[in-house]
Amino acid sequence: MGQVTESAITVKGQTTIPKTIREHLGLKPGDHVKFFVHPDGTVVLLPKLPVTALRGILKRPRRPVSVERMREAIAEGASGLRPRARRR
C-alpha cells in the first residue's frame, strides 16, 4: 500500500494538501485540482492540467500529403489495384 498522510479540515471546510502530496502531483500555488468520487466511495485527487500541458503529445506528419496523391490513392482503392510504393 502507498504512503498515508493526514490533514485537518478547518471550520470553513478547508484543508492543506500535505507537502509530499503536492510535490508528488507537481502542484504549485494557484494550481487547481479535481476530485473524483468513485461508486465505492473512494475519492481521487488529481491535478487539473491546462490545455498547454497537452502540447507535443501527438506527432506531426513528416510532410503533408498532396491532393493529387490523395486522389491517386482513392482511385487505386476504388479500382482494386495494389497500391504502388510510396514516393519519398
Secondary structure, DSSP 8 states (H G I E B T S, - for coil): ----------TTS-----HHHHHHHT--TT--EEEEE-TTS-EEEEE---GGGGTTSS---SS---HHHHHHHHHHHHHT--------
